[in-house]
Amino acid sequence: MVSGFQDIHQEYQTILAELKQKADSQDSETRAQRYMRFHDQYANAFAQMSTTSKIDMLQILATGNDEGSKLKGPKLLDKASEYISIMDG
């Protein structure tokens, strides 16, 4: 089970890296800043979550690997972060 969470956590890190890479590749400074705001928002939110919330977040991200999942990558990360913030109050 721990290995599974490590794999999902690595996927989370990959999504963050993709957002940073996308920000770095933008021609427009405004768009680059927008992507970096998303990156920083998700990274900071995850760092401040309780252990239970982090586990919940990783479990939600794991659903993106399910066949037929419509949400993947940054979109899934956005919805998962929103859900966790609502649940944490």
Summary of the structure (lengths in Angstrom):
residues: 89
radius of gyration: 13.4
end to end distance: 27.8
largest distance: 42.5
contacts: 233
relative contact order: 0.15
helix: 83%
strand: 0%
